[in-house]
Amino acid sequence: MKINHNAIAGTLESSDIQVMIEPTENGIHIDLQSSVIAQYGEQIKQTVTEVLKNLEVENARVVCIDKGALECTIRSRVQTAVLRASDMKENIPWGTKL
């Protein structure tokens, strides 16, 4: 899936994560800010990477500001940001790649 423009999903509220995505030509780059980065940073990055891989995103810069989000919330926010940035409005692959 091609990232066409910047997009954002999520909030900075407690138990949420804000995911910002922008197009690049240099592969995947993830910037993570989290109060629990020492405990869960690698797991959060792994979840973000897995969602991007499943959606076939090859080039993107992703900035995540985590406020204690659960894994299901992280997945949801990354998926939403990718779909918004790719302008996908029809034939969304629910249940297959997501």
N, C-alpha and C positions, 0 to 999 in steps of 0.2 A: 504494500500500500504506500503510495507516495504522499508525503507531507507537503501540502501546497502553501500553507501559510501558518502563522502563529495561532495557537488556540490554548484555552485554559479550561480546567475543570476542577471542581472542589472549592473548599473554603479554608480559611485559617482558623476555624473554630476547633475546639477541643474534640478529639477522636476523629478528625478528618485529615485529609491530605490535599494540598493544592498542587496540581500537576500542570505545568506549562510546557508546551512543546513547540519547537520551531524547526523549519527545514535547514538542513546542512548538506554538504557533499562529502563529509568525512566519516561516515559510519555512524555508530550510535555513541553518544556521550551522555552520561547521567550525572547530574549534580544533585546531591542529597543534603538537605538540612533537616536535622531531627534531634529532639532532646534525648532520644533513645538510640542514637547512632552507634554507640559502643556496644549495646546489647543486640540490636536488630538491624543495623545498617546493611550488612551483607544480605540478609534475608529480604529486606525491602528492595535492594538493587536487583536481586535475583528475580523477584516477582515482577518488577518493572520490565526487566530484560525478557522474561518469558512471554509476557503479554505482547511486547513489541515483536518478538519472533513469531508468535502465533498469528499476528496480523500482517506479517511479512513486511514490516517497516525496516528498511535498510539504512536510511540516513535520517538522523534526527538528533537534536539536542533536547534533553528532557530535564527540567528543573523541578524537583519535588521538595515541597516544604511540608514535612510530616508533623502532625500534632497528636500522634498516638493512634493512628488509624489501624483498623484490623485489615488482614490480608484481602478480604472480599471488597473492602472499600478501596484499597489501593488498586486492585484489578479494575474495578468499576471506573475509577477516576482516570486511569491511564487509557482504557478503552474509549471513554467519552472524549478525551482530549484528542486522541488519534482520529476518531471518526469526524470530529469537528474540523480538524486541520486538513483532512483529506476531502472534505465536502461530500462525504458519503451520506446520501439521504434515502436511497432506495437499495433494495437487495442486500440489506445488512446481514452478514453471515451469523445471525444469532444461533447459538448452540453448536456451531461447527468450529470455527476458528477462535471464537471468543471463549 
